[in-house]
């Protein structure tokens, strides 16, 4: 692909994308330099976001463009990416609430480019990120929603109020209901906040399943762990789940979809 717009066009028209692997090519090696390259890519991505935000030129389009570097990085070191299930999303015209499992930092870099294919996006994130001196202004430019991750009642009220405003403005909202990175998915730890927001706002909820152990968790800095290009990156978009089902049933269907996809990928 030449650029992020080509990638988004593929998702819109085909609903899926798969890295092309040259037949007969040798399996990629795990080398420390790839971890350094990843760190450099992410730092550079964040720096561009910050600079553009400083000059009032940062928006969702730039966000998608900059985050696309996380996809090109993976393919440059012979990583394989698989995107599936986006055809149904492309046929639905309107904002939705996305709920995704959270395996590593990588999906926070890949999902903006992916989900901005369909409409503008606001992410629910920790206040420590929203208020961060370095990157916080960029998040505020995007209308991201900060939560405490400590006071469940306060976070519920914040997401229901501000999230509803974002949805009314035509933005989709992305949540990671596990709150923190989890190597193994546990549906009991996947809270129902996204389903409650979708039901309250009268919009569909869409589950996103991710397998991103391509990037491990760092021993010193969690965001910069070992990169293993032999582990494929999977991003799967689930069905459009109607708010008419009620929050409880919507949440159950999201958990079921994510659990099913992760179990299927284990067999690779």
C-alpha positions in Angstrom: 0.0 0.0 0.0 1.2 3.5 -0.7 -0.4 5.3 2.2 -3.1 5.2 4.9 -5.9 6.2 2.6 -5.2 3.2 0.4 -5.5 1.0 3.5 -8.7 2.7 4.6 -10.2 2.3 1.1 -9.5 -1.5 1.3 -11.3 -1.8 4.6 -14.3 0.2 3.2 -14.6 -1.7 0.0 -13.5 -5.2 0.9 -13.8 -5.2 4.6 -10.6 -7.1 5.2 -6.8 -6.8 4.7 -4.0 -9.2 4.8 -0.2 -8.7 4.6 1.2 -10.1 1.4 3.9 -12.6 2.2 6.5 -13.5 -0.5 6.4 -17.3 -1.1 9.6 -19.0 0.0 10.7 -16.1 2.2 12.5 -17.0 5.4 10.8 -16.6 8.8 11.7 -13.3 10.5 14.2 -13.3 13.3 13.6 -11.9 16.8 16.4 -9.3 17.2 16.8 -6.6 19.8 17.1 -3.9 17.1 13.5 -4.3 16.1 12.5 -3.3 19.7 14.6 -0.2 19.3 13.0 0.5 15.9 9.5 0.1 17.4 10.3 2.6 20.2 11.7 5.1 17.7 8.6 4.7 15.5 6.2 5.3 18.4 8.2 8.2 19.9 8.3 9.8 16.4 4.6 9.3 16.0 3.8 11.0 19.3 6.2 13.8 18.6 4.4 14.6 15.3 1.1 14.6 17.1 2.4 17.0 19.7 3.9 19.4 17.2 0.8 19.6 15.0 -1.4 20.1 18.1 0.9 23.0 19.2 0.1 24.8 16.0 -3.6 23.9 16.0 -3.2 21.6 13.0 -3.9 18.2 14.6 -7.1 16.5 13.8 -8.5 13.0 13.2 -7.1 12.9 9.6 -3.6 13.6 10.9 -4.1 11.1 13.7 -4.9 8.4 11.1 -2.0 9.3 9.0 0.6 9.3 11.8 -0.7 6.0 13.4 -0.4 4.3 10.0 3.3 4.2 10.7 2.7 1.4 13.3 1.3 -0.8 10.5 4.1 -0.1 8.0 6.6 -0.7 10.8 5.2 -4.2 11.4 5.3 -5.1 7.7 8.8 -3.7 7.2 10.2 -6.2 9.7 8.2 -9.0 8.1 5.3 -9.0 10.5 1.9 -10.2 9.3 -1.3 -8.3 9.8 -4.8 -9.6 9.4 -7.9 -7.4 9.5 -11.3 -9.0 9.1 -15.0 -8.3 9.6 -15.2 -4.6 8.6 -17.6 -5.1 5.7 -20.7 -4.8 8.0 -19.2 -1.7 9.7 -18.7 0.0 6.3 -22.4 -0.5 5.5 -23.6 1.2 8.7 -23.7 5.0 8.4 -23.4 6.5 11.8 -21.4 6.6 15.1 -21.0 3.5 17.2 -19.4 2.5 20.5 -16.4 0.2 20.0 -15.3 -2.0 22.8 -12.0 -3.8 22.5 -9.9 -6.2 24.5 -6.5 -4.7 25.4 -3.5 -7.0 24.9 -0.6 -4.5 24.3 0.2 -0.9 23.4 0.2 -1.8 19.7 -3.6 -1.8 19.3 -3.7 1.8 20.6 -1.6 2.7 17.7 -3.2 0.5 15.0 -6.9 1.1 15.9 -7.1 4.9 15.2 -6.1 4.4 11.6 -8.4 1.5 11.3 -11.5 2.9 12.9 -11.1 6.4 11.5 -11.9 4.7 8.2 -15.6 5.1 9.0 -16.0 8.3 11.0 -14.3 10.5 13.6 -13.2 8.9 16.8 -12.9 9.6 20.5 -11.0 7.3 22.8 -11.7 6.8 26.5 -8.3 6.9 28.3 -6.7 7.5 31.6 -6.6 11.0 33.0 -2.8 10.6 33.4 -2.6 10.4 29.6 -5.1 13.2 28.9 -3.3 15.5 31.4 0.2 14.4 30.2 2.4 17.5 29.5 3.9 15.9 26.4 0.9 14.3 24.6 -2.1 15.6 26.5 -2.8 18.5 24.3 -3.0 16.3 21.2 -5.6 14.1 23.0 -7.7 17.1 23.9 -7.6 18.3 20.3 -9.3 15.0 19.4 -12.0 15.2 22.1 -10.8 12.1 23.9 -12.5 11.3 27.2 -10.4 11.1 30.4 -11.3 8.8 33.3 -9.7 8.0 36.7 -9.6 4.2 36.4 -10.0 4.4 40.2 -13.5 5.6 40.9 -15.9 3.4 39.0 -19.0 5.5 39.8 -17.3 8.8 38.7 -16.0 7.2 35.5 -19.4 5.8 34.6 -21.0 9.3 34.9 -18.1 10.9 32.9 -18.4 8.4 30.1 -22.2 8.4 29.9 -22.3 12.2 29.8 -19.3 13.1 27.7 -19.5 10.0 25.6 -23.1 10.8 24.7 -22.0 14.3 23.6 -19.3 12.9 21.3 -21.8 10.4 19.8 -24.3 13.2 19.2 -21.6 15.1 17.4 -21.1 12.2 15.1 -17.9 10.7 16.7 -17.7 7.0 17.5 -16.2 6.2 20.9 -13.6 3.5 21.6 -13.3 1.9 25.1 -10.9 -0.7 26.5 -13.2 -2.1 29.2 -10.4 -4.2 30.8 -8.8 -0.9 31.9 -5.2 -2.3 31.5 -3.3 -4.6 29.3 -4.2 -8.3 29.7 -2.2 -11.1 28.0 -5.2 -13.5 28.5 -8.8 -12.4 28.0 -11.2 -12.8 30.9 -14.7 -11.9 30.1 -15.5 -11.3 33.8 -12.9 -8.5 33.9 -14.4 -6.9 30.8 -16.8 -4.2 32.2 -20.1 -3.3 30.6 -19.4 0.5 30.4 -19.4 0.5 26.6 -22.7 -1.3 26.3 -24.3 1.0 28.9 -23.1 4.1 26.9 -24.4 2.7 23.6 -27.7 1.7 25.1 -28.1 5.1 26.8 -27.2 7.0 23.6 -29.3 4.8 21.4 -26.4 3.7 19.1 -25.0 0.3 18.3 -22.1 -1.3 20.1 -19.4 -3.0 18.0 -16.9 -5.4 19.6 -13.3 -5.4 18.4 -11.0 -8.4 19.0 -7.3 -7.9 18.9 -4.3 -10.2 19.2 -1.2 -8.1 19.4 1.3 -10.1 21.4 3.6 -9.3 18.4 4.6 -6.6 21.0 5.5 -7.8 24.5 5.4 -5.8 27.7 8.7 -4.1 28.6 10.4 -4.9 31.9 11.3 -1.3 32.5 8.9 0.6 30.3 5.8 -1.5 29.6 5.1 0.2 26.3 8.5 -0.9 24.8 8.7 -4.7 25.1 10.2 -7.3 22.8 9.0 -7.3 19.3 8.3 -10.8 17.8 7.4 -10.6 14.1 6.6 -14.3 14.1 3.5 -13.6 16.0 0.7 -12.4 13.6 -1.3 -9.3 14.4 -5.0 -9.9 14.3 -7.8 -7.2 14.3 -11.3 -8.4 13.9 -14.5 -6.2 13.8 -17.6 -7.8 15.2 -21.3 -7.3 14.2 -23.3 -4.2 14.6 -25.2 -4.9 17.9 -28.5 -2.9 18.2 -29.2 -0.9 21.3 -32.7 -2.4 21.3 -31.3 -5.5 22.9 -30.5 -3.7 26.1 -27.1 -3.2 27.7 -26.9 -6.6 29.4 -27.4 -8.6 26.1 -25.2 -6.2 24.1 -22.4 -6.7 26.6 -22.8 -10.5 26.5 -22.6 -10.6 22.7 -19.4 -8.4 22.8 -17.7 -10.7 25.3 -18.8 -13.8 23.2 -17.4 -12.4 20.0 -14.0 -11.4 21.4 -13.7 -14.7 23.3 -14.5 -16.7 20.1 -12.0 -14.8 17.9 -9.2 -15.1 20.5 -9.8 -18.9 20.8 -9.8 -19.3 17.1 -6.4 -17.5 16.8 -4.9 -19.7 19.5 -4.9 -22.6 17.0 -2.5 -20.9 14.6 
